[in-house]
Amino acid sequence: MKGLFVTGTDTGVGKTMISCGLAAVLKEKKMDVGVFKPLLSGISRDHPESDTSLLKQSSQTALTYEDITPFAFKEPLAPYVAGKLEGNEVRIEDVLRCWEKIKGKHEYFIVEGAGGISVPLGENFLVSHLIKALHLPIVIVARPNLGTVNHIFLTVQYAKSIGLTIAGIVINGISDHPDLAEKTNPNVIEELCGVPIIGITPKLKEITKLNIRKMVNDHVDVTFLLNQMKAKIN
């Protein structure tokens, strides 16, 4: 099974938009793509605006909402905290058991984490542990403005320290009139981190499935990512 794990430097940086865009572009290329967002907090899986629902629509997978997101919690908190409040703590074994049930149903998968790479999903169970267990290269999504260099550097250094493969970085949501920080950050990040920036995506005025797919198609080096996955296009 081939694919990518989309993680972030923080919550709200646009992981779902990039994940959806990648899934939609792969689907457009006639590739057999599925999606997996194992833990979700703060919204029901089948809500039309949930990450789960958006991922399902973008990939056009036949997987159910429960297949894509086996664990969902009411409160908009880190999954570990939200799960504890409900008396439903998730172990990595629980997630991997769900993964085993679906991973053979598609040739490629886009997997989305929750928040940043070190967000706790369960007791002694971080997003990074799940990435390592799935053996997928990661795409790091980050915001474009002042302060992002620090967040990206720390994320990259931690990922490297535990042996994760970094496919590249996407700087998401750059403004129409970028300030000096937004203009200079990409070069600083590549120089400092030694990881390629594979996309600098604009801030969308209207978030639609079509606009997200076009944004990723136009502004993310999907060909580079396909090579990272050793993918074959039909």
N, C-alpha and C positions, 0 to 999 in steps of 0.2 A: 504494500500500500504506500502511495506517495502523496505528499501534500505539504502544507505549511501550517504553522501555528502562529496566529496573529496575537501578539501581546502589546503592551503599551508601557509608557513611562508613568502613567497615572490613569485615573478614571476620567472619562469625558474627553479623551483626546481623539476619538474617532475610529476606534478599533472596528466597530460594527460596520461603519461606512466602507472602510477599506476591505474588510472581510467580505461584505456583500458585493462590492465592486469586483473583487477578484473572482468570486464564485460566478458572477454574471458573465464576466469576460471569458472564463474557461468554458462556461456553458455555450457561449456564443461561438467558441472555437470547436464546438461539437465534442467536447471532452466530458467524460463521465464523472461528474463532480458531486460530492455530498458535503454536508456541513455538520459540525458538532460544536455545540456551546453547552458543555455539561452542567454548568451551574449558573443560575440566574436569580437575581434578587430585585425586589421592589415592583415587580409587574408579573402578571400571569403569562405563561408561555404563549397562549393563543390570542393574546391581545394583538390587534393589528399593528401596533407600534412597538411591540416587544422585539428584542434582538433576535429571538428565536423565529418569530414570524417573518421578519425582514430577511433573515438568512434563508429560510425555507423558500420564500418567494423568489429571491435572487438566484438560487441554485436550481429551482424547479424540481427539487428532489421529491421522491415519493415517501421519504422518511416522515414519520409522524412528529408532532410537536414533542411528544414524550421521548421519541428516539433521539431527537436533536438535543433536547434539554431534559435529561432524566431527573434533575434536581432543581426545584424552584422554591423560592422563599418569599414571604410576604414583604418583609422590611427591606428598604434600600440600603443595606449594609454589606460589609464583606461577608461572603457566604458562610464562613465559619461562625461569625457572630450571629448572623440571621438564623442559621441552623440551630445554634444553641438555644436561642429564644423560643424556637418551636419544638425543642427536644428532638431534633433530627440532625445529628452531626454526621457528616459524610467522610468516609475514609477513601484513600486512594484506590483501595481494592474495589470499592463500590463503583467508582467511576470507570475503572478499567474493565470491570465485568460488563458494564453497559457498552463500552467501546467495542469489546469483542463481539457483541451481538450485531453491530452495524458496520464494522470496518470492511467487511467483505462485500457490502452492497454497492459500493462505488469504487472506481479505480483510483480516484483522487479525492482528498478531503481538505477543506479549509476548516481549521479548528480555531475557535476564538476563546481566549481566556476571560478572566474577570479582573478588571482594573489592571494594576501593574504586575510585574513579574514575581513580586514577593508577597502578593496578597494572600492571606490565609484562606484556604478552602475548607480545611478541617484541622483537627488537632495534629500538630507536627506535619502539616500537609499544605505546601505552598503551590502556587501556580507553577513555579519552576520545577517542582517535583513531578508534576503532571507532564510538562513538556519533555523532561528527561525520559519519563516512562514511555511516551508515545514515539520517541526517536524521530521527531520532526524538526526541520530547520525553522527558525523563527524570523518573522518580520516584526520589527519594533516600530510602533506608531507613536509619534510624538507631536506636541504642539509646536508652533513655529517661533514663538516670541521669547522675550527676555527670560532667562532662567532655564530654558530647555536644554542648554548645553550640559549643565550639571546633571539634570535628570537622565539624559541620554547616556552620558559618560558612566554614571553609576550603574545604569541598567546593563550597558555593554560589558563593563568590567565584571559584574556579578555573573552574567551569562557565560562569559569566557571562563571564569574561575571554576564553574561547575561542569564545563565541557560541552556547553550547548553550541550548536552551529547557528550562526547568525547569517541569514540570507541577505539582509539589508535593512535599511531604515527608511521609513516614509515620514516626511514632515507634512503634517496635515493641517489644512485650514489657513493657509497664508492669505493675508488680506489683499484687497485690490490695490492698495497703496502701501506696500510694506515699509515698515520703519527700518532704521539702520540695523537693529538687532536681527530682524527677519532676513535682511539682505546678507548679513555677514555670517550668521549662524551655520549655514550648510558647510562652508569651507572649513570653519573651525571644527565642526563635528567630525568631518571626514579625517582631518589632520590629527585630531586628538584621539579618535576612537579606532582608526584603521579599519572602518567598516563602510561599505559603499552606501551612499544615499541613493535609493532606487526610485524615489518619487518625491516631488514637492507639489502637493495638491492644493487647489484653491478652496477658499471658503465658499460653499454652495449657498446661493441665495434661495434656491428652492430644492428641497431634498425629495427627489423622486427616484424610483428604480432606474429609469432611463438616465437621469443626470448622474447618478452614482456610477453606473457602468461606464458612461462616457468619460467621467472624470478619471477613473482608474485607467481606462484604455488610453486616454490622451496624456496622462501625467505620471503614470507608474510604468517602469520598465518591466512589463509582464514577460517579455521574451527572456530577460535575464532570470526571472523567477522560474520560468519553465525549465531553463537549463539547470537551475539549482535542483529542481525536482526530477531532472532527467525525463521530462515528459515528452510524449509523442502526440502530435496534433493530427487529428484525422483529416 
